Amino acid sequence: MSTDMPKHYLFVDSCVIQASGDKNKSKSETVSELFSSLNQEGFNLAISEITVFETLQGLWGQQAKKVATRLKGFEWKVISNHVLTLAAILQGLYVQEQRKDVDVGDKILAATAILENGVILTENHKDFPPPFFTTKRSIPLKYLIDGRTNKTIDLALYEPNNELISRRVNENDK
């Protein structure tokens, strides 16, 4: 990879961060290897502050310290007024499409990715719905349970459809 090639943000959803710290060593190592591979492809691995909250909620003591150390490997993005405003707009767009089941945290993550011109890595496919997001790449990751049983975690990279989102927002402003 050329060193002058610009890197793009890849926002990692909390479900994937949690998988990277799974008790199952095969699963956690497979996800961690994916992070390295995506970084080598030119992605800056990033998280929203909402991902920090979602990942740490309910943890304390040594367990929280261990997870916080893992989170330091990502570039953290602030939940700004612009992010919150866009997340609220996404809520309205999702309601128009009858998509009322998306968590506030996922709307904040989506808004962050849109504003940073990034993509999202997740296992929760319903949280980044079409037509507002398109699948850039499916990533089935195989790992072992008990050292012998194959299992797959089905991840995907989702790209915001910025043109559509912008058009819908502008149409609603008229």
PyRosetta script that sets phi, psi and omega in degrees:
from pyrosetta import init, pose_from_sequence

init()
pose = pose_from_sequence("MSTDMPKHYLFVDSCVIQASGDKNKSKSETVSELFSSLNQEGFNLAISEITVFETLQGLWGQQAKKVATRLKGFEWKVISNHVLTLAAILQGLYVQEQRKDVDVGDKILAATAILENGVILTENHKDFPPPFFTTKRSIPLKYLIDGRTNKTIDLALYEPNNELISRRVNENDK")
pose.set_psi(1, 136.4)
pose.set_omega(1, 178.4)
pose.set_phi(2, -70.1)
pose.set_psi(2, 140.3)
pose.set_omega(2, -179.5)
pose.set_phi(3, -74.4)
pose.set_psi(3, -17.5)
pose.set_omega(3, 179.0)
pose.set_phi(4, -91.8)
pose.set_psi(4, 1.5)
pose.set_omega(4, 178.3)
pose.set_phi(5, -73.0)
pose.set_psi(5, 127.2)
pose.set_omega(5, -178.6)
pose.set_phi(6, -67.7)
pose.set_psi(6, 143.3)
pose.set_omega(6, 176.6)
pose.set_phi(7, -93.4)
pose.set_psi(7, 148.1)
pose.set_omega(7, 177.8)
pose.set_phi(8, -113.7)
pose.set_psi(8, 150.0)
pose.set_omega(8, -179.6)
pose.set_phi(9, -77.2)
pose.set_psi(9, 135.5)
pose.set_omega(9, 171.8)
pose.set_phi(10, -118.3)
pose.set_psi(10, 111.1)
pose.set_omega(10, -178.7)
pose.set_phi(11, -87.4)
pose.set_psi(11, 122.1)
pose.set_omega(11, -176.6)
pose.set_phi(12, -94.7)
pose.set_psi(12, 123.2)
pose.set_omega(12, 178.9)
pose.set_phi(13, -71.3)
pose.set_psi(13, 154.4)
pose.set_omega(13, -176.9)
pose.set_phi(14, -59.9)
pose.set_psi(14, -32.5)
pose.set_omega(14, 179.3)
pose.set_phi(15, -62.2)
pose.set_psi(15, -33.5)
pose.set_omega(15, 180.0)
pose.set_phi(16, -77.7)
pose.set_psi(16, -37.7)
pose.set_omega(16, 176.2)
pose.set_phi(17, -60.7)
pose.set_psi(17, -44.2)
pose.set_omega(17, 179.7)
pose.set_phi(18, -62.6)
pose.set_psi(18, -38.7)
pose.set_omega(18, 177.6)
pose.set_phi(19, -64.9)
pose.set_psi(19, -31.8)
pose.set_omega(19, 180.0)
pose.set_phi(20, -71.3)
pose.set_psi(20, -14.9)
pose.set_omega(20, 177.3)
pose.set_phi(21, -115.1)
pose.set_psi(21, 18.6)
pose.set_omega(21, -177.6)
pose.set_phi(22, -61.0)
pose.set_psi(22, 149.5)
pose.set_omega(22, 177.4)
pose.set_phi(23, -62.6)
pose.set_psi(23, -28.9)
pose.set_omega(23, 177.2)
pose.set_phi(24, -73.5)
pose.set_psi(24, 109.3)
pose.set_omega(24, -175.1)
pose.set_phi(25, -59.8)
pose.set_psi(25, -38.1)
pose.set_omega(25, 179.7)
pose.set_phi(26, -61.7)
pose.set_psi(26, -43.5)
pose.set_omega(26, -179.8)
pose.set_phi(27, -66.8)
pose.set_psi(27, -49.0)
pose.set_omega(27, -177.3)
pose.set_phi(28, -64.1)
pose.set_psi(28, -39.1)
pose.set_omega(28, 179.0)
pose.set_phi(29, -68.0)
pose.set_psi(29, -38.0)
pose.set_omega(29, 179.3)
pose.set_phi(30, -63.2)
pose.set_psi(30, -43.1)
pose.set_omega(30, 179.2)
pose.set_phi(31, -68.2)
pose.set_psi(31, -42.3)
pose.set_omega(31, 178.3)
pose.set_phi(32, -62.1)
pose.set_psi(32, -38.9)
pose.set_omega(32, 176.2)
pose.set_phi(33, -63.5)
pose.set_psi(33, -37.2)
pose.set_omega(33, 176.7)
pose.set_phi(34, -62.4)
pose.set_psi(34, -43.1)
pose.set_omega(34, 177.9)
pose.set_phi(35, -55.9)
pose.set_psi(35, -46.2)
pose.set_omega(35, 179.7)
pose.set_phi(36, -61.9)
pose.set_psi(36, -43.6)
pose.set_omega(36, -179.3)
pose.set_phi(37, -63.1)
pose.set_psi(37, -44.4)
pose.set_omega(37, -180.0)
pose.set_phi(38, -66.4)
pose.set_psi(38, -35.9)
pose.set_omega(38, 176.7)
pose.set_phi(39, -64.0)
pose.set_psi(39, -41.6)
pose.set_omega(39, 178.4)
pose.set_phi(40, -66.3)
pose.set_psi(40, -27.0)
pose.set_omega(40, 177.2)
pose.set_phi(41, -74.3)
pose.set_psi(41, -9.9)
pose.set_omega(41, 177.9)
pose.set_phi(42, 111.9)
pose.set_psi(42, 11.5)
pose.set_omega(42, 178.1)
pose.set_phi(43, -94.9)
pose.set_psi(43, 136.5)
pose.set_omega(43, 167.7)
pose.set_phi(44, -88.0)
pose.set_psi(44, 119.7)
pose.set_omega(44, 179.8)
pose.set_phi(45, -78.2)
pose.set_psi(45, 126.0)
pose.set_omega(45, -175.2)
pose.set_phi(46, -136.7)
pose.set_psi(46, 161.1)
pose.set_omega(46, 173.8)
pose.set_phi(47, -137.5)
pose.set_psi(47, 153.3)
pose.set_omega(47, 172.5)
pose.set_phi(48, -85.2)
pose.set_psi(48, 156.2)
pose.set_omega(48, 174.9)
pose.set_phi(49, -58.5)
pose.set_psi(49, -27.7)
pose.set_omega(49, 177.8)
pose.set_phi(50, -65.7)
pose.set_psi(50, -32.8)
pose.set_omega(50, 177.9)
pose.set_phi(51, -67.5)
pose.set_psi(51, -36.6)
pose.set_omega(51, 175.8)
pose.set_phi(52, -59.7)
pose.set_psi(52, -49.3)
pose.set_omega(52, 179.6)
pose.set_phi(53, -60.2)
pose.set_psi(53, -50.0)
pose.set_omega(53, -177.6)
pose.set_phi(54, -59.9)
pose.set_psi(54, -35.5)
pose.set_omega(54, -177.3)
pose.set_phi(55, -77.1)
pose.set_psi(55, -35.1)
pose.set_omega(55, -176.1)
pose.set_phi(56, -91.8)
pose.set_psi(56, -15.8)
pose.set_omega(56, -174.5)
pose.set_phi(57, -59.7)
pose.set_psi(57, 133.9)
pose.set_omega(57, 179.9)
pose.set_phi(58, 85.8)
pose.set_psi(58, -4.8)
pose.set_omega(58, 180.0)
pose.set_phi(59, -102.5)
pose.set_psi(59, 151.3)
pose.set_omega(59, 173.6)
pose.set_phi(60, -156.0)
pose.set_psi(60, 171.4)
pose.set_omega(60, 177.5)
pose.set_phi(61, 65.4)
pose.set_psi(61, -144.0)
pose.set_omega(61, -176.5)
pose.set_phi(62, -61.7)
pose.set_psi(62, -36.4)
pose.set_omega(62, 179.6)
pose.set_phi(63, -63.4)
pose.set_psi(63, -43.6)
pose.set_omega(63, 178.6)
pose.set_phi(64, -65.2)
pose.set_psi(64, -39.5)
pose.set_omega(64, 179.0)
pose.set_phi(65, -63.6)
pose.set_psi(65, -41.3)
pose.set_omega(65, -179.4)
pose.set_phi(66, -62.9)
pose.set_psi(66, -45.1)
pose.set_omega(66, -180.0)
pose.set_phi(67, -68.3)
pose.set_psi(67, -41.5)
pose.set_omega(67, 179.3)
pose.set_phi(68, -60.6)
pose.set_psi(68, -37.0)
pose.set_omega(68, 177.0)
pose.set_phi(69, -62.9)
pose.set_psi(69, -41.9)
pose.set_omega(69, 178.6)
pose.set_phi(70, -64.2)
pose.set_psi(70, -37.8)
pose.set_omega(70, -179.1)
pose.set_phi(71, -67.8)
pose.set_psi(71, -23.5)
pose.set_omega(71, 179.6)
pose.set_phi(72, -66.3)
pose.set_psi(72, -14.8)
pose.set_omega(72, 178.1)
pose.set_phi(73, -77.2)
pose.set_psi(73, -3.2)
pose.set_omega(73, -179.4)
pose.set_phi(74, -112.6)
pose.set_psi(74, 151.5)
pose.set_omega(74, 172.3)
pose.set_phi(75, -79.0)
pose.set_psi(75, 127.4)
pose.set_omega(75, -177.6)
pose.set_phi(76, -92.0)
pose.set_psi(76, 135.2)
pose.set_omega(76, 177.9)
pose.set_phi(77, -112.7)
pose.set_psi(77, 134.0)
pose.set_omega(77, -176.1)
pose.set_phi(78, -72.4)
pose.set_psi(78, 145.3)
pose.set_omega(78, 171.8)
pose.set_phi(79, -87.1)
pose.set_psi(79, 94.6)
pose.set_omega(79, -177.3)
pose.set_phi(80, -88.8)
pose.set_psi(80, 173.4)
pose.set_omega(80, 174.3)
pose.set_phi(81, -59.7)
pose.set_psi(81, -36.5)
pose.set_omega(81, 179.0)
pose.set_phi(82, -64.2)
pose.set_psi(82, -41.5)
pose.set_omega(82, 178.6)
pose.set_phi(83, -62.6)
pose.set_psi(83, -47.6)
pose.set_omega(83, -178.6)
pose.set_phi(84, -64.5)
pose.set_psi(84, -38.8)
pose.set_omega(84, 178.0)
pose.set_phi(85, -63.4)
pose.set_psi(85, -45.6)
pose.set_omega(85, 179.4)
pose.set_phi(86, -67.1)
pose.set_psi(86, -36.5)
pose.set_omega(86, 176.8)
pose.set_phi(87, -61.0)
pose.set_psi(87, -39.7)
pose.set_omega(87, 177.8)
pose.set_phi(88, -66.1)
pose.set_psi(88, -39.5)
pose.set_omega(88, 176.9)
pose.set_phi(89, -64.0)
pose.set_psi(89, -43.0)
pose.set_omega(89, 177.8)
pose.set_phi(90, -58.5)
pose.set_psi(90, -39.0)
pose.set_omega(90, 177.3)
pose.set_phi(91, -55.1)
pose.set_psi(91, -46.9)
pose.set_omega(91, 178.8)
pose.set_phi(92, -63.3)
pose.set_psi(92, -41.3)
pose.set_omega(92, 178.6)
pose.set_phi(93, -65.3)
pose.set_psi(93, -40.9)
pose.set_omega(93, 179.4)
pose.set_phi(94, -64.2)
pose.set_psi(94, -40.0)
pose.set_omega(94, 179.7)
pose.set_phi(95, -62.0)
pose.set_psi(95, -40.6)
pose.set_omega(95, 177.5)
pose.set_phi(96, -59.1)
pose.set_psi(96, -31.6)
pose.set_omega(96, -179.0)
pose.set_phi(97, -94.1)
pose.set_psi(97, 10.4)
pose.set_omega(97, -178.8)
pose.set_phi(98, 63.3)
pose.set_psi(98, 33.5)
pose.set_omega(98, 178.9)
pose.set_phi(99, -111.3)
pose.set_psi(99, 77.1)
pose.set_omega(99, -175.6)
pose.set_phi(100, -94.6)
pose.set_psi(100, -0.9)
pose.set_omega(100, -171.5)
pose.set_phi(101, -96.0)
pose.set_psi(101, 11.0)
pose.set_omega(101, -178.2)
pose.set_phi(102, -90.3)
pose.set_psi(102, 127.8)
pose.set_omega(102, 179.7)
pose.set_phi(103, -61.6)
pose.set_psi(103, 153.0)
pose.set_omega(103, 175.4)
pose.set_phi(104, -58.2)
pose.set_psi(104, -42.6)
pose.set_omega(104, -179.4)
pose.set_phi(105, -59.1)
pose.set_psi(105, -38.5)
pose.set_omega(105, 179.3)
pose.set_phi(106, -71.8)
pose.set_psi(106, -31.5)
pose.set_omega(106, 175.0)
pose.set_phi(107, -68.0)
pose.set_psi(107, -38.0)
pose.set_omega(107, 177.7)
pose.set_phi(108, -66.5)
pose.set_psi(108, -43.1)
pose.set_omega(108, 176.7)
pose.set_phi(109, -61.2)
pose.set_psi(109, -44.5)
pose.set_omega(109, 179.2)
pose.set_phi(110, -61.2)
pose.set_psi(110, -44.8)
pose.set_omega(110, 179.8)
pose.set_phi(111, -62.7)
pose.set_psi(111, -40.1)
pose.set_omega(111, 178.0)
pose.set_phi(112, -61.7)
pose.set_psi(112, -45.9)
pose.set_omega(112, 179.7)
pose.set_phi(113, -62.2)
pose.set_psi(113, -40.1)
pose.set_omega(113, 179.8)
pose.set_phi(114, -63.9)
pose.set_psi(114, -48.6)
pose.set_omega(114, -176.8)
pose.set_phi(115, -67.9)
pose.set_psi(115, -27.6)
pose.set_omega(115, 179.5)
pose.set_phi(116, -95.3)
pose.set_psi(116, 4.0)
pose.set_omega(116, -178.3)
pose.set_phi(117, 55.6)
pose.set_psi(117, 46.0)
pose.set_omega(117, -178.2)
pose.set_phi(118, -113.4)
pose.set_psi(118, -177.7)
pose.set_omega(118, 175.0)
pose.set_phi(119, -120.4)
pose.set_psi(119, 165.7)
pose.set_omega(119, -176.0)
pose.set_phi(120, -119.2)
pose.set_psi(120, 134.5)
pose.set_omega(120, 174.3)
pose.set_phi(121, -105.4)
pose.set_psi(121, 120.7)
pose.set_omega(121, -177.4)
pose.set_phi(122, -150.4)
pose.set_psi(122, 163.0)
pose.set_omega(122, 170.5)
pose.set_phi(123, -104.8)
pose.set_psi(123, -14.5)
pose.set_omega(123, -177.2)
pose.set_phi(124, -94.5)
pose.set_psi(124, 82.4)
pose.set_omega(124, -171.7)
pose.set_phi(125, -64.3)
pose.set_psi(125, -32.7)
pose.set_omega(125, -177.6)
pose.set_phi(126, -68.5)
pose.set_psi(126, -17.9)
pose.set_omega(126, -175.5)
pose.set_phi(127, -80.7)
pose.set_psi(127, -8.2)
pose.set_omega(127, 179.5)
pose.set_phi(128, -131.0)
pose.set_psi(128, 74.1)
pose.set_omega(128, -165.6)
pose.set_phi(129, -78.6)
pose.set_psi(129, 149.7)
pose.set_omega(129, 168.7)
pose.set_phi(130, -71.4)
pose.set_psi(130, 153.3)
pose.set_omega(130, 3.8)
pose.set_phi(131, -87.1)
pose.set_psi(131, 5.2)
pose.set_omega(131, -174.6)
pose.set_phi(132, -78.0)
pose.set_psi(132, -22.3)
pose.set_omega(132, 178.0)
pose.set_phi(133, -134.6)
pose.set_psi(133, 144.4)
pose.set_omega(133, 176.0)
pose.set_phi(134, -120.9)
pose.set_psi(134, 149.2)
pose.set_omega(134, 178.5)
pose.set_phi(135, -76.2)
pose.set_psi(135, 116.9)
pose.set_omega(135, 177.8)
pose.set_phi(136, -83.1)
pose.set_psi(136, -37.9)
pose.set_omega(136, 179.6)
pose.set_phi(137, -161.3)
pose.set_psi(137, 135.4)
pose.set_omega(137, 171.3)
pose.set_phi(138, -90.1)
pose.set_psi(138, 139.6)
pose.set_omega(138, -177.3)
pose.set_phi(139, -132.3)
pose.set_psi(139, 89.6)
pose.set_omega(139, 175.6)
pose.set_phi(140, -79.9)
pose.set_psi(140, 120.3)
pose.set_omega(140, 179.8)
pose.set_phi(141, -107.8)
pose.set_psi(141, 120.7)
pose.set_omega(141, 179.0)
pose.set_phi(142, -91.9)
pose.set_psi(142, 139.2)
pose.set_omega(142, 175.9)
pose.set_phi(143, -146.4)
pose.set_psi(143, 170.9)
pose.set_omega(143, -176.8)
pose.set_phi(144, -108.3)
pose.set_psi(144, 144.8)
pose.set_omega(144, 170.5)
pose.set_phi(145, -109.9)
pose.set_psi(145, 133.0)
pose.set_omega(145, -179.4)
pose.set_phi(146, 57.3)
pose.set_psi(146, 24.9)
pose.set_omega(146, 176.9)
pose.set_phi(147, 72.8)
pose.set_psi(147, 3.6)
pose.set_omega(147, -176.3)
pose.set_phi(148, -144.2)
pose.set_psi(148, -24.4)
pose.set_omega(148, -176.6)
pose.set_phi(149, -96.7)
pose.set_psi(149, 123.4)
pose.set_omega(149, 179.2)
pose.set_phi(150, -75.2)
pose.set_psi(150, 138.9)
pose.set_omega(150, 176.3)
pose.set_phi(151, -140.7)
pose.set_psi(151, 157.1)
pose.set_omega(151, -178.8)
pose.set_phi(152, -130.0)
pose.set_psi(152, 136.8)
pose.set_omega(152, 169.4)
pose.set_phi(153, -105.3)
pose.set_psi(153, 122.0)
pose.set_omega(153, -175.2)
pose.set_phi(154, -96.4)
pose.set_psi(154, 98.0)
pose.set_omega(154, 178.7)
pose.set_phi(155, -97.6)
pose.set_psi(155, 165.3)
pose.set_omega(155, 174.9)
pose.set_phi(156, -153.3)
pose.set_psi(156, 151.9)
pose.set_omega(156, 171.0)
pose.set_phi(157, -95.9)
pose.set_psi(157, 124.4)
pose.set_omega(157, 179.1)
pose.set_phi(158, -111.7)
pose.set_psi(158, 132.1)
pose.set_omega(158, -179.6)
pose.set_phi(159, -108.7)
pose.set_psi(159, 130.3)
pose.set_omega(159, 176.7)
pose.set_phi(160, -65.4)
pose.set_psi(160, 140.8)
pose.set_omega(160, 174.9)
pose.set_phi(161, -90.0)
pose.set_psi(161, 77.2)
pose.set_omega(161, -173.1)
pose.set_phi(162, -59.5)
pose.set_psi(162, -37.5)
pose.set_omega(162, -179.5)
pose.set_phi(163, -62.8)
pose.set_psi(163, -47.0)
pose.set_omega(163, 179.7)
pose.set_phi(164, -64.6)
pose.set_psi(164, -46.4)
pose.set_omega(164, -178.9)
pose.set_phi(165, -59.3)
pose.set_psi(165, -47.1)
pose.set_omega(165, 179.8)
pose.set_phi(166, -60.4)
pose.set_psi(166, -44.6)
pose.set_omega(166, -179.2)
pose.set_phi(167, -63.1)
pose.set_psi(167, -45.2)
pose.set_omega(167, -179.5)
pose.set_phi(168, -63.2)
pose.set_psi(168, -40.6)
pose.set_omega(168, 178.6)
pose.set_phi(169, -64.0)
pose.set_psi(169, -45.2)
pose.set_omega(169, -179.9)
pose.set_phi(170, -64.5)
pose.set_psi(170, -37.9)
pose.set_omega(170, 178.5)
pose.set_phi(171, -65.8)
pose.set_psi(171, -35.6)
pose.set_omega(171, 179.4)
pose.set_phi(172, -74.1)
pose.set_psi(172, -21.3)
pose.set_omega(172, 179.6)
pose.set_phi(173, -76.1)
pose.set_psi(173, -16.0)
pose.set_omega(173, -175.5)
pose.set_phi(174, -87.8)
pose.dump_pdb("model.pdb")
